[in-house]
């Protein structure tokens, strides 16, 4: 496994391609190229793994609902602190 970033082969464009890979926004040929690259580049593979974790946490947190008591408390504070404008 190589470390292509230390050789100057990986840059912001390569990292952007990893995001496109995760989004499924690449052609079949580009998918193969990025997959092969991830298999041989520890830096890019780390970036890929990190982005997978971030996306998983965001997805999971978007499914969680705030408790009704928290919503009510926030709304009450908003109404107390900001009188209605006429």
C-alpha positions as CSV (number, residue, x, y, z in Angstrom):
1,X,0.0,0.0,0.0
2,X,1.4,3.4,-1.0
3,X,1.1,6.8,0.5
4,X,0.5,8.8,-2.7
5,X,-0.1,12.1,-0.9
6,X,3.5,12.2,0.2
7,X,4.4,11.7,-3.5
8,X,2.2,14.6,-4.5
9,X,-0.3,12.5,-6.5
10,X,-3.3,13.2,-4.3
11,X,-4.8,16.7,-4.1
12,X,-8.1,18.3,-3.5
13,X,-9.4,17.1,-6.9
14,X,-8.7,13.5,-5.9
15,X,-10.4,14.0,-2.5
16,X,-13.4,15.5,-4.3
17,X,-13.5,12.4,-6.5
18,X,-13.8,10.3,-3.3
19,X,-16.9,12.3,-2.3
20,X,-18.3,11.8,-5.7
21,X,-17.6,8.1,-5.4
22,X,-19.5,8.0,-2.1
23,X,-22.4,9.9,-3.7
24,X,-22.6,7.4,-6.6
25,X,-22.0,10.3,-9.0
26,X,-19.3,8.7,-11.1
27,X,-19.3,6.7,-14.3
28,X,-18.5,2.9,-14.1
29,X,-15.0,3.5,-15.3
30,X,-14.4,6.3,-12.8
31,X,-15.8,4.1,-10.0
32,X,-13.3,1.4,-10.9
33,X,-10.4,3.9,-11.0
34,X,-11.3,5.4,-7.6
35,X,-11.8,1.9,-6.0
36,X,-8.4,0.8,-7.3
37,X,-6.9,4.0,-6.0
38,X,-8.4,3.6,-2.5
39,X,-7.1,0.0,-2.4
40,X,-3.5,1.3,-2.9
41,X,-3.5,4.7,-1.1
42,X,-3.6,4.8,2.7
43,X,-4.2,8.5,2.9
44,X,-7.2,8.4,0.5
45,X,-8.5,5.3,2.2
46,X,-8.3,7.1,5.5
47,X,-10.2,10.1,4.0
48,X,-12.8,7.7,2.6
49,X,-13.2,5.9,6.0
50,X,-13.5,9.2,7.8
51,X,-16.2,10.5,5.4
52,X,-18.1,7.2,5.8
53,X,-18.2,7.7,9.6
54,X,-19.3,11.3,9.3
55,X,-22.1,10.5,6.9
56,X,-23.2,7.6,9.1
57,X,-23.4,9.9,12.2
58,X,-25.2,12.7,10.3
59,X,-27.7,10.2,8.9
60,X,-28.3,8.7,12.3
61,X,-28.7,12.1,14.0
62,X,-31.1,13.3,11.4
63,X,-33.5,10.4,12.4
64,X,-33.5,11.3,16.1
65,X,-36.4,13.5,17.2
66,X,-36.1,16.0,20.0
67,X,-38.2,15.3,23.0
68,X,-41.5,17.2,23.2
69,X,-40.4,18.7,26.5
70,X,-37.3,20.2,24.9
71,X,-39.3,21.6,22.0
72,X,-41.8,23.2,24.4
73,X,-39.1,24.7,26.6
74,X,-37.3,26.2,23.5
75,X,-40.6,27.7,22.2
76,X,-41.5,29.1,25.6
77,X,-38.1,30.8,25.9
78,X,-38.4,32.3,22.5
79,X,-41.8,33.7,23.2
80,X,-40.6,35.1,26.6
81,X,-37.5,36.8,25.2
82,X,-39.0,38.3,22.0
83,X,-42.4,39.9,22.3
84,X,-44.6,39.7,19.2
85,X,-44.2,42.6,16.8
86,X,-47.3,44.3,15.5
